[in-house]
Amino acid sequence: MALHNRINRRELRERIARDGVKRTVLSFYKYVAVSDPATFRDELYALWQPLGVLGRTYLAQEGINAQIAVPEAHFDLFREQLYSIPFLEGVRLNVAIDGNGPSFYKLTIKVRPKIVADGLEDSSFDPSNSGERLDAAGFNRLADRSDTVIVDMRNFYESEVGHFPGALLPHAETFREELQTVGELLKGKENSAVVTYCTGGIRCEKASAWLKRQGFSRVYQLDGGIIEYTRQCRENGLPNKFQGVNFVFDDRLSERVSDHVLAQCHVCGCACDTHVNCAHRACNLLFIQCPECSAMLSGCCSEECRLYCSGESGNMVFERAEQKSKPRFHHPNNLESV
């Protein structure tokens, strides 16, 4: 059995669009010692490929980080196989808030130095020594207190389109940058109640462990992140304090949580929270664009890119340096959202 995909992305998209298979989009992670990630990678691929599982999974000696789509017909078997792995027995599966629309087109399982790149070189740091876990009700109680500091541990383009009111929103493009930025923002608040949150729990768990190591005495994390919080609020009739959309790292790009629109179109400035990638493939800029501007620019981020795509730019040579003047960056190929 081939342990990697050999079909180009365009053909994969076309296949998924035609197959009509209903899939459950989910994510899961666990900080746990994995002695041989490379061998475990091959074992997972051999299990998941026959089931038609799609998506991205990262393995490292510190654990597993997965964001995948499982055919509904095979979901029970998938879960049974996953839970038969001793250190993943009972691991929480964060089912997507809004699983409508294609999400993934192939199965990719990679071995990396860490499942969440943090830039930390301290080998004694234990990400599983995290803050106290909060369910939705516990989070809401702390959020209602004036002395609670809520920290969004996602990248700025994620929090731009959705976040908890009053949360600290560090302007960082990567988790490693954010750890340092949060450290600066929280100086003098070592004795405050600090609550971290992210999309599915993986970043806020590591961040809470890091804050404890930095001397913060009252550290909490939103268990399961925004996805699990929203599920609990819906099932238990709790007020959902999250506003806007939840950014996701697949082709859906977002999940609607509330009707609030917190962001603006990066072209015209009107209220909008729809992320797209520039239609000019050499650009592929991730940015927010309203339907009117998309029609005007043929899905491109600028007139320059539109002219290039339409062939009206003559012999213009596209240079990456042009990105410096644009409002966003290329879609990150990682799983930091999990």
Backbone torsions as a table, in degrees:
resi	resn	phi	psi	omega
1	MET	NA	131.0	176.5
2	ALA	-70.8	132.5	-176.8
3	LEU	-100.2	26.4	174.1
4	HIS	-155.9	161.8	-178.1
5	ASN	-84.4	140.4	-178.0
6	ARG	-119.5	10.4	-176.2
7	ILE	-109.1	139.3	-176.7
8	ASN	-69.8	158.8	-171.8
9	ARG	-62.6	-37.7	-178.3
10	ARG	-62.2	-46.2	179.3
11	GLU	-65.1	-37.9	178.2
12	LEU	-61.9	-43.5	178.0
13	ARG	-58.1	-45.1	-178.0
14	GLU	-64.5	-38.9	178.7
15	ARG	-63.3	-46.2	-178.8
16	ILE	-65.1	-36.5	179.6
17	ALA	-65.5	-27.9	-176.9
18	ARG	-93.6	-24.3	-166.7
19	ASP	-73.8	-22.9	176.6
20	GLY	69.0	12.6	-178.4
21	VAL	-76.8	130.1	175.7
22	LYS	-84.0	129.9	-175.9
23	ARG	-125.7	146.6	174.0
24	THR	-97.2	119.7	179.0
25	VAL	-88.7	128.8	-177.6
26	LEU	-150.7	166.5	175.3
27	SER	-138.7	154.5	172.3
28	PHE	-157.3	158.9	178.1
29	TYR	-154.0	163.3	170.9
30	LYS	-160.8	130.5	171.3
31	TYR	-83.2	110.2	-176.9
32	VAL	-156.7	147.0	-179.3
33	ALA	-68.0	121.0	175.7
34	VAL	-114.5	108.9	-171.7
35	SER	-70.0	-34.4	-176.8
36	ASP	-135.6	79.4	-177.2
37	PRO	-59.0	-34.6	-177.5
38	ALA	-64.7	-45.0	178.3
39	THR	-66.7	-40.7	178.8
40	PHE	-63.5	-35.3	177.1
41	ARG	-59.2	-47.7	-179.6
42	ASP	-64.4	-37.5	179.6
43	GLU	-65.9	-42.5	178.6
44	LEU	-64.2	-43.0	-179.3
45	TYR	-61.4	-41.8	-180.0
46	ALA	-64.6	-29.8	177.5
47	LEU	-78.3	-44.3	-169.2
48	TRP	-86.4	-33.6	-176.6
49	GLN	-59.8	-43.8	178.0
50	PRO	-64.4	-24.1	-179.7
51	LEU	-82.8	-9.8	-177.9
52	GLY	80.9	23.3	177.9
53	VAL	-69.8	136.4	177.4
54	LEU	-121.4	160.0	175.8
55	GLY	127.2	-168.8	-175.7
56	ARG	-122.1	137.4	176.0
57	THR	-136.4	134.3	176.3
58	TYR	-114.2	136.3	177.8
59	LEU	-121.4	145.0	175.8
60	ALA	-154.5	173.0	178.6
61	GLN	-65.8	-16.4	178.6
62	GLU	-91.5	-4.4	176.6
63	GLY	147.0	-155.8	-176.4
64	ILE	-133.0	145.0	-177.2
65	ASN	-141.9	109.7	-172.9
66	ALA	-127.4	141.4	172.0
67	GLN	-138.1	110.4	-166.7
68	ILE	-141.6	169.3	174.1
69	ALA	-126.7	124.7	-175.2
70	VAL	-114.1	128.6	175.4
71	PRO	-53.9	132.0	-177.3
72	GLU	-56.1	-35.5	-178.2
73	ALA	-65.6	-22.2	-177.3
74	HIS	-111.3	7.5	-172.8
75	PHE	-62.2	-44.7	-178.1
76	ASP	-62.5	-41.4	178.7
77	LEU	-67.2	-39.7	177.2
78	PHE	-58.3	-48.6	-178.6
79	ARG	-64.4	-40.3	178.7
80	GLU	-61.6	-44.7	179.2
81	GLN	-65.2	-42.0	-179.0
82	LEU	-63.2	-45.4	-177.1
83	TYR	-73.4	-12.4	175.9
84	SER	-77.4	-13.1	174.9
85	ILE	-80.0	117.1	-170.1
86	PRO	-49.1	-47.5	-174.7
87	PHE	-81.6	-0.2	176.4
88	LEU	-115.6	6.8	179.3
89	GLU	-60.8	122.7	177.5
90	GLY	77.5	6.4	-180.0
91	VAL	-58.5	139.1	-177.6
92	ARG	-69.1	132.3	174.9
93	LEU	-101.4	111.8	-179.8
94	ASN	-83.5	97.5	178.7
95	VAL	-74.8	138.4	-174.9
96	ALA	-56.5	144.7	176.5
97	ILE	-62.0	-44.1	179.5
98	ASP	-135.2	98.9	-175.9
99	GLY	-90.4	11.9	-178.2
100	ASN	-71.7	141.3	177.4
101	GLY	91.6	151.7	178.9
102	PRO	-60.2	140.3	-178.4
103	SER	-118.2	-50.7	-178.4
104	PHE	-129.0	157.5	-175.3
105	TYR	-125.8	-5.6	177.9
106	LYS	-156.9	168.6	177.7
107	LEU	-103.0	121.7	178.6
108	THR	-127.8	124.6	176.0
109	ILE	-127.4	117.9	-174.2
110	LYS	-123.2	147.4	173.5
111	VAL	-96.4	129.5	-178.0
112	ARG	-133.4	164.0	178.2
113	PRO	-60.2	-36.9	178.6
114	LYS	-143.9	153.4	178.6
115	ILE	-78.2	-21.3	170.7
116	VAL	-136.0	113.1	-178.1
117	ALA	-66.2	121.1	-175.4
118	ASP	-120.0	-10.8	-179.9
119	GLY	73.8	5.6	-178.7
120	LEU	-87.7	135.1	-178.2
121	GLU	-105.4	3.7	-177.4
122	ASP	-80.0	104.6	-177.4
123	SER	-68.4	-17.1	-179.7
124	SER	-86.8	-6.4	-179.1
125	PHE	-69.6	127.9	-177.7
126	ASP	-111.9	104.8	-178.0
127	PRO	-67.2	-15.7	178.9
128	SER	-81.1	-11.3	176.3
129	ASN	-85.1	66.4	-168.4
130	SER	-96.5	180.0	179.9
131	GLY	-72.9	172.0	179.9
132	GLU	-64.5	133.1	-177.3
133	ARG	-81.2	137.4	179.2
134	LEU	-115.6	132.8	169.1
135	ASP	-83.0	-177.4	-175.1
136	ALA	-61.1	-43.0	-179.0
137	ALA	-65.0	-43.2	178.9
138	GLY	-64.6	-39.2	177.1
139	PHE	-62.3	-46.1	-179.0
140	ASN	-60.7	-39.1	179.5
141	ARG	-63.1	-46.1	179.7
142	LEU	-68.5	-37.2	-179.2
143	ALA	-63.0	-26.7	-179.4
144	ASP	-79.3	-8.6	-179.7
145	ARG	-89.8	135.7	-176.1
146	SER	-69.3	-21.1	-177.0
147	ASP	-93.9	6.6	179.3
148	THR	-88.4	135.6	176.3
149	VAL	-107.3	116.7	178.8
150	ILE	-101.3	131.0	-175.1
151	VAL	-122.5	123.4	175.8
152	ASP	-83.0	116.7	-176.8
153	MET	-97.7	26.1	176.7
154	ARG	-104.6	170.7	179.1
155	ASN	-71.5	158.8	-171.5
156	PHE	-63.3	-31.8	-179.6
157	TYR	-72.2	-18.8	174.4
158	GLU	-79.0	-48.7	-177.5
159	SER	-71.4	-20.6	179.4
160	GLU	-60.5	-34.9	-175.2
161	VAL	-99.7	-7.1	178.6
162	GLY	-172.1	136.1	179.1
163	HIS	-168.8	169.7	174.2
164	PHE	-81.0	135.8	179.3
165	PRO	-56.9	136.6	177.0
166	GLY	82.0	-2.9	-179.0
167	ALA	-72.0	149.4	170.4
168	LEU	-71.4	130.7	-177.0
169	LEU	-121.2	83.6	-177.9
170	PRO	-59.1	137.8	177.8
171	HIS	-87.4	88.0	-178.0
172	ALA	-139.9	146.9	-179.1
173	GLU	-95.9	-14.8	-179.5
174	THR	-139.0	159.9	179.6
175	PHE	-64.3	-37.3	-179.2
176	ARG	-63.9	-37.7	175.6
177	GLU	-66.3	-39.9	-174.8
178	GLU	-65.9	-37.8	178.5
179	LEU	-56.6	-43.1	179.9
180	GLN	-70.1	-41.2	-179.5
181	THR	-63.9	-43.2	180.0
182	VAL	-63.3	-39.1	176.9
183	GLY	-56.1	-40.6	178.6
184	GLU	-70.7	-42.3	-177.6
185	LEU	-65.3	-27.9	-175.4
186	LEU	-98.0	7.6	178.2
187	LYS	-59.2	131.8	-179.1
188	GLY	88.9	-3.2	-179.3
189	LYS	-113.1	26.0	-176.1
190	GLU	-59.9	-25.0	-178.9
191	ASN	-102.5	4.3	178.1
192	SER	-82.0	160.7	172.2
193	ALA	-77.7	114.9	-177.5
194	VAL	-112.3	123.2	-179.7
195	VAL	-114.5	122.0	176.9
196	THR	-100.8	147.9	174.7
197	TYR	-145.6	159.1	176.2
198	CYS	-153.2	-159.0	-174.7
199	THR	-73.4	-53.7	-175.6
200	GLY	-127.5	1.0	174.7
201	GLY	114.1	-20.8	-171.2
202	ILE	-69.1	-39.0	-179.5
203	ARG	-79.2	-40.8	-179.0
204	CYS	-69.8	-27.0	176.5
205	GLU	-67.7	-47.4	179.5
206	LYS	-66.1	-39.1	179.7
207	ALA	-63.8	-39.7	-179.7
208	SER	-66.7	-37.4	176.6
209	ALA	-64.9	-39.6	179.6
210	TRP	-66.4	-40.3	179.0
211	LEU	-64.6	-39.5	176.6
212	LYS	-61.0	-41.1	-179.8
213	ARG	-67.0	-26.0	178.9
214	GLN	-83.9	0.8	174.9
215	GLY	103.4	4.8	177.3
216	PHE	-75.4	132.3	-169.9
217	SER	-96.6	-21.5	-177.6
218	ARG	-125.6	81.9	-174.5
219	VAL	-112.7	133.6	179.4
220	TYR	-130.2	158.7	173.6
221	GLN	-134.5	144.6	176.2
222	LEU	-76.5	106.4	-173.5
223	ASP	-65.0	121.7	-179.2
224	GLY	82.6	0.8	175.1
225	GLY	64.9	-162.0	-176.8
226	ILE	-61.6	-35.8	-176.9
227	ILE	-64.4	-51.0	-179.4
228	GLU	-69.7	-36.6	177.0
229	TYR	-58.4	-46.6	-179.3
230	THR	-64.8	-40.3	178.3
231	ARG	-61.2	-46.3	-179.4
232	GLN	-64.9	-39.4	179.2
233	CYS	-62.1	-42.2	-179.9
234	ARG	-67.1	-44.2	-175.5
235	GLU	-72.2	-30.8	-174.2
236	ASN	-106.9	5.3	178.2
237	GLY	66.9	31.2	-179.7
238	LEU	-89.9	151.5	174.5
239	PRO	-66.3	129.0	178.0
240	ASN	-92.8	111.4	-175.2
241	LYS	-83.3	-11.1	-179.3
242	PHE	-71.4	135.9	-178.4
243	GLN	-117.3	137.4	175.8
244	GLY	98.0	-147.6	-178.7
245	VAL	-114.9	153.8	177.8
246	ASN	-96.6	114.8	179.8
247	PHE	-69.5	137.4	177.4
248	VAL	-129.4	151.7	-174.4
249	PHE	-95.4	54.9	171.9
250	ASP	-146.7	-171.6	-172.7
251	ASP	-68.8	-12.0	174.5
252	ARG	-72.4	-36.0	179.9
253	LEU	69.2	-23.8	179.1
254	SER	-159.4	159.1	173.3
255	GLU	-128.2	127.0	-179.2
256	ARG	-74.6	123.5	178.0
257	VAL	-106.7	-44.9	177.7
258	SER	-136.5	171.5	-179.2
259	ASP	-81.0	-5.0	179.7
260	HIS	-64.7	136.2	173.1
261	VAL	-114.4	108.0	-171.0
262	LEU	-96.3	-16.5	-172.5
263	ALA	-110.2	-179.8	-179.1
264	GLN	-132.0	150.6	173.8
265	CYS	-58.6	131.7	-178.1
266	HIS	-75.8	-6.6	178.3
267	VAL	-96.6	-53.3	-174.0
268	CYS	-109.8	-16.4	177.4
269	GLY	90.2	3.6	178.8
270	CYS	-75.1	163.0	-180.0
271	ALA	-62.2	123.2	-177.4
272	CYS	-167.4	145.0	177.5
273	ASP	-136.5	29.6	-179.1
274	THR	-95.9	111.0	175.1
275	HIS	-80.7	139.8	175.2
276	VAL	-140.5	166.4	171.6
277	ASN	-107.9	140.6	-179.2
278	CYS	-56.1	135.6	-178.7
279	ALA	-67.5	-17.9	174.7
280	HIS	-77.3	106.8	-170.2
281	ARG	-62.3	-30.5	177.9
282	ALA	-70.5	-18.6	177.7
283	CYS	-93.0	-62.5	176.8
284	ASN	57.2	26.7	-177.0
285	LEU	-61.9	133.9	174.2
286	LEU	-88.9	121.3	-177.9
287	PHE	-156.8	173.9	-179.2
288	ILE	-100.9	129.5	-176.6
289	GLN	-144.6	134.9	178.5
290	CYS	-82.3	162.4	-178.8
291	PRO	-58.7	-37.0	-178.9
292	GLU	-65.0	-44.6	179.6
293	CYS	-70.6	-32.5	176.7
294	SER	-62.8	-42.5	178.8
295	ALA	-66.9	-41.0	-178.3
296	MET	-64.9	-37.0	-175.9
297	LEU	-105.6	12.6	179.1
298	SER	54.6	39.4	178.0
299	GLY	80.1	5.8	-179.7
300	CYS	-93.9	165.9	-176.6
301	CYS	-88.9	-13.1	-176.3
302	SER	-157.8	165.7	176.8
303	GLU	-64.1	-34.4	178.6
304	GLU	-60.8	-45.8	179.5
305	CYS	-68.6	-36.9	178.3
306	ARG	-61.9	-45.0	179.6
307	LEU	-62.5	-38.6	179.7
308	TYR	-64.0	-46.4	-177.6
309	CYS	-67.1	-32.7	-178.7
310	SER	-82.3	-7.5	-178.9
311	GLY	82.0	9.0	-177.7
312	GLU	-87.4	-0.9	-174.4
313	SER	-95.3	9.1	178.7
314	GLY	66.3	-127.6	-177.7
315	ASN	-100.6	26.1	-178.6
316	MET	-56.4	133.5	177.3
317	VAL	-102.7	119.4	-179.0
318	PHE	-75.1	131.5	179.8
319	GLU	-120.4	139.6	179.3
320	ARG	-59.4	-27.6	-178.1
321	ALA	-60.0	-23.9	179.9
322	GLU	-63.0	-22.1	-178.2
323	GLN	-63.8	-24.0	-175.3
324	LYS	-61.0	-26.5	-177.7
325	SER	-93.8	1.5	-176.7
326	LYS	-100.6	160.5	-169.5
327	PRO	-78.3	-13.2	-177.2
328	ARG	-141.2	-159.3	-169.3
329	PHE	-144.2	176.8	-177.8
330	HIS	-71.0	145.9	-179.0
331	HIS	-56.0	120.3	-177.3
332	PRO	-67.8	132.0	179.9
333	ASN	-93.7	71.2	178.5
334	ASN	-147.1	-178.8	-177.5
335	LEU	-119.0	31.3	-176.6
336	GLU	-64.3	-13.7	-179.0
337	SER	-75.4	-18.0	-172.0
338	VAL	-65.6	NA	NA
